[in-house]
């Protein structure tokens, strides 16, 4: 048994789940690990989150945001036990019915799922804000969009500091102009692999929420972009347009201003993801993320086609090469070749 496994067992032994059996549930792109724990007497299940502080993880934001979400009547996992110092949580098991899986098994439910997920955002944005949220402001968003230059470009045609500087100089003022106000909690990874279908619950509580620990204060279009421009699956364009219209109507928003913000935040998000996916392969040895890049690129081009982003479009397309088969294979061939600093 590794030291970390022993610590996890010691944590479980302090709870009512002492003696329960564990099976690996999932890992993700971070350093977190999840085990499903079976209660030794009742058969009930819970989830053990292992987020090692030595690897830069911190469970406290998850606890804070989870409790905020449940206070609004939303279905984040309830916290059964916690050891923040060691990085362990025992949380409610919301099941395995990820939206991405449900849509494959029951395609007729797709619109229902996306309507429910859109309505969650309306409910969340009408709620009071928790204290301590850091702003996802234009300066930070521009810096993160620059990951496309730092990693995707690095792994393809090579670094170009001048191109990155020109992009940042143009993009930050645009975000300042079109993403005000930034006054709601954004979960930042709100998509079909992080949402669970809970049909036995009612209303917005039918949507189980995961992976919200990086929540920040941002613009209300951000999570909708995350939901509808999903890097891991194709959302039908008709559903995207319907959900944007639904959200705009529910929240009494200016459709023209929202459309610009949606495109700008989509471009920001998709450039960040290009960089993150390239980094996950080049540095972390996770080549399967490269297969997702063409979809992300297509979203990016569609966002950049908005007239308000015409100047940004020219800067991006002059610098970043299109991900054709040769380029993607080149990124895979460099898998794990760049050491962590």
C-alpha positions as a Markdown table, in Angstrom:
| # | Residue | x | y | z |
|---|---|---|---|---|
| 1 | Unk | 0.0 | 0.0 | 0.0 |
| 2 | Unk | 1.4 | 3.4 | -0.9 |
| 3 | Unk | 1.6 | 6.2 | 1.6 |
| 4 | Unk | -1.2 | 8.0 | -0.1 |
| 5 | Unk | -3.4 | 4.9 | -0.1 |
| 6 | Unk | -2.7 | 4.4 | 3.6 |
| 7 | Unk | -3.6 | 8.0 | 4.4 |
| 8 | Unk | -6.9 | 7.6 | 2.4 |
| 9 | Unk | -7.7 | 4.4 | 4.4 |
| 10 | Unk | -6.9 | 6.2 | 7.7 |
| 11 | Unk | -9.3 | 9.0 | 6.7 |
| 12 | Unk | -12.1 | 6.5 | 5.9 |
| 13 | Unk | -11.5 | 4.8 | 9.2 |
| 14 | Unk | -12.5 | 8.0 | 11.0 |
| 15 | Unk | -15.9 | 8.0 | 9.3 |
| 16 | Unk | -19.0 | 5.8 | 9.3 |
| 17 | Unk | -17.6 | 4.1 | 6.2 |
| 18 | Unk | -14.9 | 2.3 | 8.1 |
| 19 | Unk | -14.4 | -1.1 | 6.5 |
| 20 | Unk | -16.0 | -0.1 | 3.2 |
| 21 | Unk | -14.6 | -1.4 | -0.1 |
| 22 | Unk | -13.2 | 1.0 | -2.7 |
| 23 | Unk | -13.2 | 0.8 | -6.4 |
| 24 | Unk | -11.6 | 3.3 | -8.8 |
| 25 | Unk | -14.2 | 5.6 | -10.2 |
| 26 | Unk | -12.2 | 8.1 | -12.2 |
| 27 | Unk | -9.2 | 10.4 | -12.6 |
| 28 | Unk | -9.2 | 13.6 | -14.5 |
| 29 | Unk | -6.8 | 16.1 | -16.2 |
| 30 | Unk | -5.7 | 17.3 | -12.8 |
| 31 | Unk | -4.0 | 15.4 | -10.0 |
| 32 | Unk | -7.3 | 14.3 | -8.3 |
| 33 | Unk | -8.4 | 10.7 | -8.0 |
| 34 | Unk | -11.9 | 9.5 | -7.2 |
| 35 | Unk | -12.9 | 6.1 | -5.6 |
| 36 | Unk | -16.4 | 4.8 | -5.1 |
| 37 | Unk | -16.8 | 3.5 | -1.5 |
| 38 | Unk | -19.4 | 0.9 | -0.6 |
| 39 | Unk | -20.7 | 1.0 | 2.9 |
| 40 | Unk | -19.9 | -2.3 | 4.7 |
| 41 | Unk | -23.4 | -2.7 | 6.1 |
| 42 | Unk | -26.0 | -0.6 | 4.2 |
| 43 | Unk | -24.6 | -1.0 | 0.7 |
| 44 | Unk | -24.9 | 2.7 | 0.2 |
| 45 | Unk | -22.2 | 4.3 | -1.9 |
| 46 | Unk | -20.2 | 7.5 | -1.5 |
| 47 | Unk | -17.2 | 9.0 | -3.4 |
| 48 | Unk | -13.8 | 9.5 | -1.9 |
| 49 | Unk | -11.9 | 12.4 | -3.4 |
| 50 | Unk | -8.2 | 12.3 | -3.1 |
| 51 | Unk | -6.6 | 15.7 | -3.9 |
| 52 | Unk | -3.0 | 15.6 | -2.7 |
| 53 | Unk | -1.9 | 19.0 | -1.4 |
| 54 | Unk | 1.7 | 18.0 | -2.3 |
| 55 | Unk | 0.6 | 18.1 | -6.0 |
| 56 | Unk | -0.9 | 21.6 | -5.7 |
| 57 | Unk | -4.5 | 20.4 | -4.9 |
| 58 | Unk | -6.8 | 22.0 | -2.3 |
| 59 | Unk | -10.2 | 20.6 | -1.5 |
| 60 | Unk | -11.4 | 23.7 | 0.4 |
| 61 | Unk | -12.8 | 25.6 | -2.7 |
| 62 | Unk | -14.7 | 22.5 | -3.6 |
| 63 | Unk | -16.3 | 22.3 | -0.2 |
| 64 | Unk | -17.2 | 26.1 | -0.2 |
| 65 | Unk | -18.7 | 26.1 | -3.7 |
| 66 | Unk | -20.5 | 22.7 | -3.1 |
| 67 | Unk | -22.3 | 24.1 | 0.0 |
| 68 | Unk | -23.1 | 27.3 | -1.8 |
| 69 | Unk | -24.7 | 25.4 | -4.8 |
| 70 | Unk | -26.7 | 23.1 | -2.6 |
| 71 | Unk | -28.0 | 26.1 | -0.6 |
| 72 | Unk | -29.5 | 27.3 | -3.9 |
| 73 | Unk | -31.4 | 24.0 | -4.4 |
| 74 | Unk | -28.9 | 22.8 | -6.9 |
| 75 | Unk | -27.5 | 19.2 | -6.9 |
| 76 | Unk | -23.8 | 19.5 | -6.0 |
| 77 | Unk | -22.5 | 16.5 | -3.9 |
| 78 | Unk | -23.1 | 16.9 | -0.2 |
| 79 | Unk | -20.0 | 16.6 | 2.0 |
| 80 | Unk | -20.1 | 13.7 | 4.4 |
| 81 | Unk | -16.6 | 14.0 | 5.8 |
| 82 | Unk | -13.5 | 16.1 | 5.2 |
| 83 | Unk | -9.8 | 16.4 | 5.9 |
| 84 | Unk | -8.6 | 19.5 | 4.1 |
| 85 | Unk | -5.1 | 19.2 | 5.5 |
| 86 | Unk | -4.5 | 15.8 | 3.9 |
| 87 | Unk | -6.7 | 16.5 | 0.9 |
| 88 | Unk | -9.5 | 14.0 | 1.4 |
| 89 | Unk | -13.3 | 14.4 | 1.1 |
| 90 | Unk | -16.1 | 11.9 | 1.4 |
| 91 | Unk | -18.9 | 13.2 | -0.7 |
| 92 | Unk | -22.4 | 12.2 | -1.9 |
| 93 | Unk | -22.4 | 9.7 | -4.9 |
| 94 | Unk | -24.6 | 11.3 | -7.6 |
| 95 | Unk | -24.2 | 8.2 | -9.8 |
| 96 | Unk | -22.8 | 7.6 | -13.3 |
| 97 | Unk | -25.4 | 9.1 | -15.6 |
| 98 | Unk | -23.2 | 11.7 | -17.2 |
| 99 | Unk | -25.0 | 13.8 | -19.8 |
| 100 | Unk | -22.5 | 12.5 | -22.4 |
| 101 | Unk | -23.5 | 8.9 | -21.7 |
| 102 | Unk | -27.3 | 9.6 | -21.4 |
| 103 | Unk | -27.4 | 11.3 | -24.8 |
| 104 | Unk | -25.8 | 8.3 | -26.4 |
| 105 | Unk | -28.2 | 5.9 | -24.7 |
| 106 | Unk | -31.3 | 8.0 | -25.1 |
| 107 | Unk | -30.8 | 10.6 | -27.9 |
| 108 | Unk | -34.4 | 11.8 | -27.5 |
| 109 | Unk | -33.5 | 13.3 | -24.1 |
| 110 | Unk | -30.8 | 15.6 | -25.5 |
| 111 | Unk | -32.9 | 18.7 | -25.7 |
| 112 | Unk | -34.4 | 18.1 | -22.2 |
| 113 | Unk | -30.9 | 17.7 | -20.7 |
| 114 | Unk | -29.6 | 21.0 | -22.3 |
| 115 | Unk | -32.8 | 22.9 | -21.3 |
| 116 | Unk | -32.3 | 21.7 | -17.7 |
| 117 | Unk | -28.6 | 22.6 | -17.7 |
| 118 | Unk | -29.4 | 26.1 | -19.2 |
| 119 | Unk | -32.0 | 26.7 | -16.5 |
| 120 | Unk | -29.4 | 25.7 | -13.8 |
| 121 | Unk | -27.4 | 28.7 | -14.9 |
| 122 | Unk | -30.4 | 31.0 | -14.7 |
| 123 | Unk | -31.0 | 29.8 | -11.1 |
| 124 | Unk | -27.4 | 30.1 | -10.1 |
| 125 | Unk | -27.0 | 33.6 | -11.6 |
| 126 | Unk | -30.1 | 34.9 | -9.7 |
| 127 | Unk | -28.6 | 33.7 | -6.4 |
| 128 | Unk | -26.4 | 35.7 | -4.0 |
| 129 | Unk | -22.7 | 35.4 | -4.5 |
| 130 | Unk | -20.5 | 33.5 | -2.1 |
| 131 | Unk | -17.7 | 35.6 | -0.6 |
| 132 | Unk | -14.2 | 35.4 | -1.8 |
| 133 | Unk | -14.6 | 34.7 | -5.5 |
| 134 | Unk | -11.7 | 35.9 | -7.5 |
| 135 | Unk | -12.5 | 37.8 | -10.7 |
| 136 | Unk | -12.0 | 36.1 | -14.1 |
| 137 | Unk | -11.1 | 39.4 | -15.5 |
| 138 | Unk | -10.0 | 40.4 | -19.0 |
| 139 | Unk | -6.3 | 40.5 | -18.1 |
| 140 | Unk | -6.4 | 36.9 | -16.7 |
| 141 | Unk | -8.6 | 35.7 | -19.6 |
| 142 | Unk | -6.2 | 37.1 | -22.1 |
| 143 | Unk | -3.2 | 35.5 | -20.3 |
| 144 | Unk | -5.0 | 32.2 | -20.5 |
| 145 | Unk | -6.0 | 32.5 | -24.1 |
| 146 | Unk | -2.3 | 33.1 | -24.7 |
| 147 | Unk | -1.8 | 29.4 | -23.8 |
| 148 | Unk | -2.5 | 28.7 | -27.4 |
| 149 | Unk | 0.6 | 30.5 | -28.3 |
| 150 | Unk | 2.6 | 29.1 | -25.4 |
| 151 | Unk | 1.8 | 25.4 | -26.1 |
| 152 | Unk | -0.1 | 24.8 | -29.3 |
| 153 | Unk | 2.2 | 27.1 | -31.3 |
| 154 | Unk | 5.2 | 25.8 | -29.5 |
| 155 | Unk | 4.4 | 22.2 | -30.5 |
| 156 | Unk | 3.7 | 23.1 | -34.1 |
| 157 | Unk | 5.4 | 26.0 | -36.0 |
| 158 | Unk | 7.4 | 27.2 | -33.0 |
| 159 | Unk | 7.1 | 30.1 | -30.5 |
| 160 | Unk | 6.3 | 33.6 | -31.8 |
| 161 | Unk | 6.5 | 36.1 | -29.0 |
| 162 | Unk | 5.6 | 39.0 | -31.3 |
| 163 | Unk | 2.5 | 37.3 | -32.5 |
| 164 | Unk | 1.4 | 36.6 | -28.9 |
| 165 | Unk | 2.0 | 40.2 | -27.8 |
| 166 | Unk | 0.0 | 41.6 | -30.8 |
| 167 | Unk | -2.8 | 39.2 | -29.9 |
| 168 | Unk | -2.9 | 40.2 | -26.2 |
| 169 | Unk | -2.7 | 43.9 | -27.0 |
| 170 | Unk | -5.8 | 43.6 | -29.1 |
| 171 | Unk | -7.8 | 41.0 | -27.2 |
| 172 | Unk | -7.7 | 42.4 | -23.7 |
| 173 | Unk | -9.3 | 45.7 | -24.7 |
| 174 | Unk | -12.0 | 43.8 | -26.6 |
| 175 | Unk | -12.8 | 41.7 | -23.6 |
| 176 | Unk | -12.9 | 44.8 | -21.4 |
| 177 | Unk | -15.5 | 46.3 | -23.8 |
| 178 | Unk | -17.8 | 43.3 | -24.3 |
| 179 | Unk | -17.7 | 41.3 | -21.1 |
| 180 | Unk | -19.0 | 43.9 | -18.6 |
| 181 | Unk | -20.6 | 43.2 | -16.2 |
| 182 | Unk | -18.8 | 40.2 | -14.8 |
| 183 | Unk | -21.0 | 39.6 | -11.8 |
| 184 | Unk | -22.0 | 36.0 | -11.5 |
| 185 | Unk | -20.4 | 32.8 | -10.3 |
| 186 | Unk | -18.9 | 30.8 | -13.2 |
| 187 | Unk | -18.0 | 27.2 | -12.7 |
| 188 | Unk | -15.6 | 27.2 | -15.7 |
| 189 | Unk | -15.9 | 23.5 | -16.7 |
| 190 | Unk | -19.7 | 23.3 | -17.2 |
| 191 | Unk | -20.1 | 20.6 | -19.8 |
| 192 | Unk | -21.6 | 17.1 | -20.6 |
| 193 | Unk | -18.7 | 15.2 | -18.9 |
| 194 | Unk | -19.3 | 17.1 | -15.6 |
| 195 | Unk | -23.1 | 17.0 | -15.5 |
| 196 | Unk | -25.1 | 14.1 | -14.2 |
| 197 | Unk | -28.8 | 13.4 | -15.0 |
| 198 | Unk | -30.9 | 12.8 | -11.9 |
| 199 | Unk | -34.4 | 12.2 | -13.2 |
| 200 | Unk | -35.8 | 11.3 | -9.8 |
| 201 | Unk | -35.3 | 14.9 | -8.7 |
| 202 | Unk | -37.3 | 17.9 | -9.7 |
| 203 | Unk | -36.6 | 21.0 | -11.8 |
| 204 | Unk | -33.0 | 22.3 | -11.8 |
| 205 | Unk | -32.1 | 19.7 | -9.1 |
| 206 | Unk | -32.2 | 17.1 | -11.9 |
| 207 | Unk | -28.7 | 18.3 | -13.0 |
| 208 | Unk | -25.9 | 16.9 | -10.8 |
| 209 | Unk | -22.9 | 19.2 | -10.7 |
| 210 | Unk | -19.2 | 18.3 | -10.6 |
| 211 | Unk | -15.8 | 19.9 | -11.0 |
| 212 | Unk | -16.7 | 23.4 | -9.9 |
| 213 | Unk | -13.9 | 24.0 | -7.5 |
| 214 | Unk | -12.2 | 26.5 | -9.8 |
| 215 | Unk | -15.3 | 28.8 | -9.7 |
| 216 | Unk | -14.7 | 32.5 | -10.2 |
| 217 | Unk | -16.6 | 35.8 | -10.7 |
| 218 | Unk | -17.2 | 36.2 | -14.4 |
| 219 | Unk | -19.6 | 37.0 | -17.2 |
| 220 | Unk | -22.9 | 35.1 | -17.4 |
| 221 | Unk | -22.2 | 33.9 | -21.0 |
| 222 | Unk | -19.1 | 32.0 | -19.9 |
| 223 | Unk | -20.7 | 28.8 | -18.6 |
| 224 | Unk | -23.2 | 28.7 | -21.4 |
| 225 | Unk | -20.3 | 28.7 | -23.9 |
| 226 | Unk | -18.7 | 25.9 | -21.9 |
| 227 | Unk | -21.9 | 23.9 | -22.1 |
| 228 | Unk | -22.7 | 24.5 | -25.8 |
| 229 | Unk | -19.2 | 24.6 | -27.3 |
| 230 | Unk | -18.2 | 21.3 | -25.7 |
| 231 | Unk | -14.7 | 20.2 | -26.5 |
| 232 | Unk | -15.6 | 16.5 | -26.0 |
| 233 | Unk | -18.8 | 16.2 | -28.0 |
| 234 | Unk | -20.7 | 17.8 | -30.8 |
| 235 | Unk | -23.7 | 19.8 | -29.6 |
| 236 | Unk | -26.2 | 20.2 | -32.5 |
| 237 | Unk | -26.2 | 23.8 | -33.8 |
| 238 | Unk | -30.0 | 23.9 | -33.4 |
| 239 | Unk | -29.7 | 23.1 | -29.7 |
| 240 | Unk | -27.0 | 25.7 | -29.2 |
| 241 | Unk | -29.1 | 28.4 | -30.8 |
| 242 | Unk | -32.2 | 27.4 | -28.9 |
| 243 | Unk | -30.4 | 27.4 | -25.6 |
| 244 | Unk | -28.8 | 30.7 | -26.2 |
| 245 | Unk | -32.2 | 32.2 | -27.0 |
| 246 | Unk | -33.7 | 30.5 | -24.0 |
| 247 | Unk | -31.1 | 31.9 | -21.7 |
| 248 | Unk | -31.3 | 35.4 | -23.1 |
| 249 | Unk | -35.1 | 35.3 | -22.7 |
| 250 | Unk | -35.1 | 33.9 | -19.2 |
| 251 | Unk | -32.6 | 36.6 | -18.0 |
| 252 | Unk | -34.1 | 39.5 | -20.0 |
| 253 | Unk | -30.7 | 40.2 | -21.7 |
| 254 | Unk | -29.9 | 42.4 | -24.7 |
| 255 | Unk | -29.5 | 39.7 | -27.4 |
| 256 | Unk | -27.0 | 41.7 | -29.5 |
| 257 | Unk | -24.7 | 42.5 | -26.6 |
| 258 | Unk | -24.9 | 38.9 | -25.4 |
| 259 | Unk | -24.1 | 37.5 | -28.8 |
| 260 | Unk | -20.9 | 39.5 | -28.9 |
| 261 | Unk | -19.9 | 38.5 | -25.4 |
| 262 | Unk | -20.7 | 34.8 | -26.2 |
| 263 | Unk | -18.4 | 34.9 | -29.3 |
| 264 | Unk | -15.6 | 36.7 | -27.5 |
| 265 | Unk | -15.7 | 34.4 | -24.5 |
| 266 | Unk | -16.0 | 31.4 | -26.8 |
| 267 | Unk | -12.8 | 32.5 | -28.6 |
| 268 | Unk | -11.1 | 33.0 | -25.3 |
| 269 | Unk | -12.1 | 29.6 | -23.9 |
| 270 | Unk | -11.3 | 27.7 | -27.1 |
| 271 | Unk | -7.8 | 29.3 | -27.4 |
| 272 | Unk | -7.1 | 28.4 | -23.8 |
| 273 | Unk | -8.3 | 24.8 | -24.4 |
| 274 | Unk | -6.0 | 24.5 | -27.5 |
| 275 | Unk | -3.1 | 25.4 | -25.3 |
| 276 | Unk | -4.1 | 23.2 | -22.4 |
| 277 | Unk | -4.7 | 20.1 | -24.7 |
| 278 | Unk | -1.4 | 20.6 | -26.4 |
| 279 | Unk | 0.3 | 21.0 | -23.0 |
| 280 | Unk | -1.4 | 17.8 | -21.7 |
| 281 | Unk | 0.3 | 15.9 | -24.5 |
| 282 | Unk | 3.6 | 17.7 | -24.8 |
| 283 | Unk | 4.4 | 17.9 | -21.1 |
| 284 | Unk | 2.1 | 15.4 | -19.4 |
| 285 | Unk | 2.1 | 12.5 | -21.9 |
| 286 | Unk | -1.7 | 12.5 | -22.4 |
| 287 | Unk | -2.0 | 12.1 | -26.2 |
| 288 | Unk | -5.7 | 11.5 | -26.4 |
| 289 | Unk | -6.4 | 15.2 | -25.8 |
| 290 | Unk | -4.9 | 15.9 | -29.3 |
| 291 | Unk | -7.8 | 14.1 | -30.9 |
| 292 | Unk | -10.2 | 16.7 | -29.5 |
| 293 | Unk | -8.3 | 19.7 | -31.0 |
| 294 | Unk | -10.1 | 19.7 | -34.4 |
| 295 | Unk | -13.5 | 20.3 | -32.7 |
| 296 | Unk | -12.0 | 23.0 | -30.5 |
| 297 | Unk | -10.5 | 24.7 | -33.6 |
| 298 | Unk | -13.9 | 24.6 | -35.4 |
| 299 | Unk | -15.5 | 26.3 | -32.4 |
| 300 | Unk | -12.8 | 28.9 | -32.4 |
| 301 | Unk | -13.2 | 29.7 | -36.1 |
| 302 | Unk | -16.9 | 30.1 | -35.7 |
| 303 | Unk | -16.4 | 32.5 | -32.8 |
| 304 | Unk | -13.9 | 34.5 | -34.7 |
| 305 | Unk | -16.3 | 34.8 | -37.6 |
| 306 | Unk | -18.4 | 37.2 | -35.5 |
| 307 | Unk | -17.9 | 40.7 | -37.0 |
| 308 | Unk | -16.9 | 42.2 | -33.7 |
| 309 | Unk | -13.9 | 39.8 | -33.6 |
| 310 | Unk | -12.6 | 40.5 | -37.2 |
| 311 | Unk | -9.4 | 42.1 | -36.0 |
| 312 | Unk | -8.7 | 39.3 | -33.6 |
| 313 | Unk | -9.5 | 36.7 | -36.2 |
| 314 | Unk | -6.7 | 38.0 | -38.5 |
| 315 | Unk | -4.2 | 38.0 | -35.6 |
| 316 | Unk | -5.1 | 34.4 | -34.6 |
| 317 | Unk | -5.2 | 32.9 | -38.0 |
| 318 | Unk | -1.9 | 34.6 | -39.0 |
| 319 | Unk | -0.2 | 33.0 | -36.0 |
| 320 | Unk | -1.9 | 29.7 | -35.4 |
| 321 | Unk | -1.8 | 26.9 | -38.0 |
| 322 | Unk | -4.9 | 24.9 | -38.8 |
| 323 | Unk | -4.8 | 21.4 | -37.1 |
| 324 | Unk | -4.6 | 19.1 | -40.1 |
| 325 | Unk | -3.6 | 15.4 | -39.8 |
| 326 | Unk | 0.1 | 16.1 | -40.1 |
| 327 | Unk | 0.1 | 18.7 | -37.4 |
| 328 | Unk | -1.9 | 16.6 | -35.0 |
| 329 | Unk | 0.5 | 13.6 | -35.5 |
| 330 | Unk | 3.4 | 15.9 | -34.9 |
| 331 | Unk | 1.9 | 16.9 | -31.6 |
| 332 | Unk | 1.5 | 13.3 | -30.7 |
| 333 | Unk | 5.0 | 12.4 | -31.8 |
| 334 | Unk | 6.3 | 15.0 | -29.2 |
| 335 | Unk | 4.3 | 13.4 | -26.4 |
| 336 | Unk | 6.0 | 13.9 | -23.1 |
| 337 | Unk | 9.1 | 15.5 | -24.5 |
| 338 | Unk | 8.8 | 18.8 | -22.6 |
| 339 | Unk | 9.6 | 18.4 | -18.9 |
| 340 | Unk | 7.7 | 20.1 | -16.2 |
| 341 | Unk | 9.4 | 23.2 | -14.9 |
